[in-house]
Amino acid sequence: MLSQDACLLKVGPDYMYFSGYRSATPRKRFCEDVPETGETIFAMDFAQAEMREMTAEFRIVHDAGEAEEQTSLDAITVAYLRL
């Protein structure tokens, strides 16, 4: 059963738990847009055990607004990590 108190991302047919925390307010979790710049902790966990064996990529992008569809992913990438 998927937790109703978790930030949930759909990855194809599967799910992944995701939470972000700001070091200044560690008890306040966010699930979507990072509320402000600064030190941030991201926690990710695959819901299905078989997904834990897969390679994953984590990318932080800035909001390109209306031009986002026409902008390359590399052009708006702020940070990238292959896990």
C-alpha positions in Angstrom: 0.0 0.0 0.0 1.4 3.4 -0.9 1.6 5.9 2.0 -0.8 8.7 1.8 1.6 11.0 3.6 4.4 10.8 1.0 5.3 12.8 -2.1 4.7 10.3 -4.9 6.1 10.4 -8.4 4.9 8.1 -11.2 7.8 6.6 -13.1 6.3 4.7 -16.0 4.0 2.1 -14.4 5.9 2.3 -11.1 6.1 4.8 -8.2 8.9 6.6 -6.4 8.7 8.5 -3.1 10.3 11.9 -3.1 10.7 14.7 -0.5 12.7 17.8 -0.3 13.8 19.6 2.8 15.4 23.0 3.4 18.2 22.9 6.0 16.7 26.1 7.5 13.3 24.5 8.0 14.1 20.7 8.2 10.6 19.7 9.5 8.8 21.3 6.5 8.8 19.0 3.5 8.0 20.0 -0.1 7.1 17.8 -3.0 7.4 20.1 -6.1 9.0 23.4 -6.7 12.0 24.3 -4.4 10.6 27.2 -2.4 13.9 29.2 -2.4 17.6 28.8 -3.2 20.0 27.6 -0.7 21.1 24.3 1.0 18.5 21.6 0.3 18.3 17.9 1.0 16.4 15.6 -1.4 15.3 12.1 -0.4 14.2 9.5 -3.0 13.1 6.0 -2.5 11.7 3.5 -5.0 8.4 2.0 -4.0 9.0 -1.3 -5.7 12.0 -3.4 -4.7 12.9 -4.3 -8.3 13.3 -0.6 -9.1 16.2 -0.3 -6.6 18.5 -2.2 -8.9 17.9 0.3 -11.8 20.1 3.2 -12.7 18.5 6.6 -12.0 19.2 10.2 -12.9 18.4 13.2 -10.8 18.2 16.6 -12.5 17.4 20.0 -11.2 16.1 22.5 -13.8 15.1 26.1 -13.6 11.7 27.2 -14.8 11.9 28.4 -18.4 8.3 29.6 -18.4 6.5 29.5 -21.7 9.7 28.9 -23.6 10.3 25.6 -21.8 9.0 23.4 -24.6 11.4 25.0 -27.1 14.4 25.0 -24.7 16.8 22.0 -24.6 17.0 20.2 -21.3 20.7 20.8 -21.0 20.1 24.6 -21.3 17.9 24.7 -18.3 19.8 22.2 -16.1 21.1 23.6 -12.9 22.5 20.2 -11.4 22.6 16.7 -12.7 23.5 13.4 -10.9 23.5 9.9 -12.2 22.7 7.5 -9.4 
